[in-house]
Amino acid sequence: MSIFFTGFPGFLGSELLPRVLGRTDDDALCLVQPKFRGLAEERVRQIEGAHPGLKDRIRLVEGDLTQALDHVDAREIREAWHLAAVYDLAVPREVGMKVNVTGTTRVLDLASRAPRFERLHYISTCYVSGSHHGVFREDDLEVGQVFNNYYEETKQLAEVEVRKRMRAGLPATIYRPSVVVGDSATGATQKFDGPYFVLQWLMRQPRLALLPVVGRPSRYRFNVVPRDFVMNALEALSALPQSLGRTYAIADPSPLTVDETIDTIARASGRTVLRVPLTKSIAKGALSYVPGMYRLLRIPSAAVDYFVHPTLYDTTNMTTDLAGTGVVAPGLREYAPRLVDFWRAHREIGSAAMV
């Protein structure tokens, strides 16, 4: 039997794949874009070196989620993990629709023709909430929300498709991570985005640093979780029989405010921050239209929305089902210094998404 896997050799997929295989005798069948074939082969060699028991159990099949997956043999697929998506706040709608929505439909179609299929594990995002005001519960999806960008919209539309199939009988579990940063123990990451934009701006300044701040930073919360917590939560929850049919917000149950987040990053980077208050419209307009402003700050205008994000994420399903597993979301204050240390040692890493 096989486990079909998308999103390899990406940030989360590279870490999750050996964990999933480690608890089963199944092989993995990883869908890989041709341009990432070389990177995928290198990651397979790394995984096999670290986990000798997985040797020759990871197979790569070239393909593109925007195209039909007719060349993938569904007869032996027992389980599927769908992680592949465009994780880019500035994604054009056409690209987001092709990869996030059509791509998800391709995986759903593949699952529907697998005669021994047991479960789809679908990685969504907390930000299917759009800019919903107030608490967004794990079973919420279509609540009349307005979206900040096409990433949010297309991930929401993709989850709509998953839920349609679930209502029609597809066995599935949905996981919604919030903003994912590096490992809480090592700081390791493959991409510097989200709160790293603030870190990098502060680190380009003297110890007394200026930071434009939008809205009321003591009012809004910034939900961030480290990669290892996301991996541990996915591994634990996916193994539970009761997780079938459920949706989980893989988020910090007690996130810091934006003010507290800024202070935490500043402390870890050895900076004292002088805040420069701006409205959201002025900040986004300056980054988008004032010549040289983006080159100076290197903070995408699309990221500004998340510093005045009006949504709080309910994590009842997650915290209830993780109780007793030992998997608990660490607070940003605990691991921020490791994120900074890793950034200092690996400045060559960029912020671009794998597309």
Backbone hydrogen bonds, N-H to C=O, Kabsch-Sander energy under -0.5 kcal/mol:
donor,donor_aa,acceptor,acceptor_aa,energy
2,S,76,E,-3.0
3,I,27,D,-2.4
4,F,2,S,-0.5
4,F,79,E,-2.7
5,F,29,L,-2.6
6,T,81,W,-2.4
10,G,7,G,-1.9
13,G,7,G,-0.5
14,S,10,G,-2.3
15,E,11,F,-0.5
15,E,12,L,-0.5
16,L,12,L,-2.5
17,L,13,G,-2.4
19,R,15,E,-0.6
20,V,16,L,-2.3
21,L,17,L,-2.4
22,G,18,P,-1.7
23,R,20,V,-1.0
24,T,21,L,-1.6
27,D,1,M,-2.0
28,A,57,R,-3.2
29,L,3,I,-2.9
30,C,28,A,-0.6
30,C,59,R,-3.1
31,L,5,F,-2.5
31,L,29,L,-0.5
32,V,30,C,-0.6
32,V,61,V,-2.3
36,F,33,Q,-2.0
37,R,34,P,-1.5
40,A,36,F,-2.6
41,E,37,R,-2.6
42,E,38,G,-1.9
43,R,39,L,-2.3
44,V,40,A,-2.3
45,R,41,E,-2.1
46,Q,42,E,-2.1
47,I,43,R,-2.6
48,E,44,V,-2.8
49,G,45,R,-2.0
50,A,46,Q,-2.0
51,H,47,I,-2.4
54,L,51,H,-2.5
55,K,52,P,-1.7
57,R,54,L,-2.1
59,R,28,A,-3.0
59,R,57,R,-0.6
61,V,30,C,-2.8
63,G,32,V,-1.8
67,Q,64,D,-2.3
72,V,69,L,-1.8
73,D,71,H,-0.6
74,A,72,V,-0.7
77,I,74,A,-1.1
78,R,2,S,-2.9
78,R,76,E,-0.6
79,E,2,S,-1.2
80,A,119,R,-2.1
81,W,4,F,-2.9
82,H,80,A,-0.5
82,H,121,H,-2.6
83,L,6,T,-0.7
83,L,81,W,-0.8
87,Y,85,A,-0.9
88,D,86,V,-1.5
91,V,88,D,-1.7
96,G,92,P,-2.6
97,M,93,R,-2.9
98,K,94,E,-2.1
99,V,95,V,-2.8
100,N,96,G,-1.9
101,V,96,G,-1.1
101,V,97,M,-0.6
102,T,97,M,-3.1
103,G,98,K,-1.0
105,T,101,V,-2.2
106,R,102,T,-2.2
107,V,103,G,-1.6
108,L,104,T,-2.4
109,D,105,T,-2.6
110,L,106,R,-2.2
111,A,107,V,-2.5
112,S,108,L,-1.9
113,R,109,D,-1.0
113,R,110,L,-0.8
114,A,111,A,-1.4
117,F,114,A,-1.5
118,E,78,R,-3.6
119,R,78,R,-1.1
120,L,171,P,-2.1
121,H,80,A,-3.2
122,Y,120,L,-0.7
122,Y,173,T,-2.9
123,I,82,H,-2.3
123,I,121,H,-0.5
124,S,122,Y,-0.8
124,S,175,Y,-3.4
126,C,177,P,-2.6
128,V,125,T,-1.4
129,S,126,C,-1.5
130,G,127,Y,-1.5
131,S,146,V,-3.1
132,H,129,S,-1.2
134,G,132,H,-0.5
134,G,310,P,-2.3
136,F,312,L,-3.0
137,R,135,V,-0.6
140,D,137,R,-1.5
143,V,141,L,-0.8
153,E,149,N,-1.8
154,T,150,Y,-2.6
155,K,151,Y,-2.2
156,Q,152,E,-2.1
157,L,153,E,-2.5
158,A,154,T,-2.0
159,E,155,K,-2.1
160,V,156,Q,-2.1
161,E,157,L,-1.6
162,V,158,A,-1.9
163,R,159,E,-2.7
164,K,160,V,-1.9
165,R,161,E,-1.9
166,M,162,V,-2.1
167,R,163,R,-2.3
168,A,164,K,-1.2
169,G,166,M,-1.5
170,L,165,R,-2.8
172,A,170,L,-0.5
173,T,120,L,-2.5
174,I,246,R,-2.3
175,Y,122,Y,-2.7
176,R,248,Y,-3.3
178,S,250,I,-1.7
179,V,223,N,-1.6
181,V,225,V,-2.3
183,D,188,A,-1.9
187,G,183,D,-2.2
192,F,350,G,-3.0
193,D,191,K,-0.9
196,Y,193,D,-2.2
197,F,194,G,-1.8
198,V,194,G,-0.5
199,L,195,P,-2.0
200,Q,196,Y,-2.9
201,W,197,F,-1.7
202,L,198,V,-2.4
203,M,199,L,-2.4
204,R,200,Q,-0.8
204,R,201,W,-0.6
205,Q,202,L,-1.6
209,A,207,R,-0.8
209,A,272,T,-2.8
211,L,274,L,-2.2
213,V,276,V,-2.4
215,G,278,L,-1.3
219,R,216,R,-2.1
220,Y,216,R,-1.2
221,R,309,H,-0.6
222,F,256,L,-2.3
223,N,221,R,-0.6
224,V,222,F,-0.7
225,V,179,V,-2.9
227,R,181,V,-1.4
227,R,182,G,-0.5
230,V,226,P,-1.9
231,M,227,R,-2.6
232,N,228,D,-2.7
233,A,229,F,-2.9
234,L,230,V,-2.7
235,E,231,M,-2.7
236,A,232,N,-2.3
237,L,233,A,-2.9
238,S,234,L,-2.2
239,A,235,E,-0.6
239,A,236,A,-0.6
240,L,237,L,-1.5
243,S,240,L,-1.3
244,L,241,P,-1.3
245,G,172,A,-2.6
246,R,243,S,-2.2
248,Y,174,I,-2.4
250,I,176,R,-1.8
250,I,248,Y,-0.8
251,A,249,A,-1.7
258,V,217,P,-0.7
258,V,220,Y,-2.5
259,D,217,P,-2.4
261,T,257,T,-2.5
262,I,258,V,-2.7
263,D,259,D,-2.3
264,T,260,E,-2.3
265,I,261,T,-2.5
266,A,262,I,-2.7
267,R,263,D,-2.6
268,A,264,T,-2.2
269,S,265,I,-1.6
270,G,266,A,-0.5
270,G,267,R,-1.0
271,R,266,A,-3.0
272,T,207,R,-3.4
274,L,209,A,-3.3
275,R,273,V,-0.6
276,V,211,L,-2.5
278,L,213,V,-2.5
283,A,279,T,-2.4
284,K,280,K,-2.7
285,G,281,S,-2.3
286,A,282,I,-2.7
287,L,283,A,-2.1
288,S,284,K,-1.9
289,Y,285,G,-2.9
290,V,285,G,-0.6
290,V,286,A,-1.5
293,M,290,V,-2.0
294,Y,290,V,-0.5
296,L,292,G,-1.6
297,L,293,M,-2.7
298,R,294,Y,-3.1
303,A,300,P,-1.4
304,V,300,P,-0.5
304,V,301,S,-1.2
305,D,302,A,-0.5
306,Y,303,A,-1.2
307,F,304,V,-2.0
308,V,305,D,-1.3
312,L,134,G,-2.4
314,D,136,F,-1.9
314,D,312,L,-0.7
319,T,315,T,-3.0
320,T,316,T,-2.4
321,D,317,N,-2.4
322,L,318,M,-2.0
323,A,319,T,-0.8
325,T,322,L,-2.5
326,G,322,L,-0.5
327,V,322,L,-0.6
328,V,326,G,-0.7
334,E,331,G,-1.5
335,Y,331,G,-0.8
335,Y,332,L,-0.7
336,A,332,L,-2.0
338,R,335,Y,-0.9
339,L,335,Y,-1.5
340,V,336,A,-2.1
341,D,337,P,-2.4
342,F,338,R,-2.3
343,W,339,L,-2.1
344,R,340,V,-2.5
345,A,341,D,-1.6
346,H,342,F,-1.2
346,H,343,W,-0.6
349,I,346,H,-1.6
355,V,353,A,-0.7
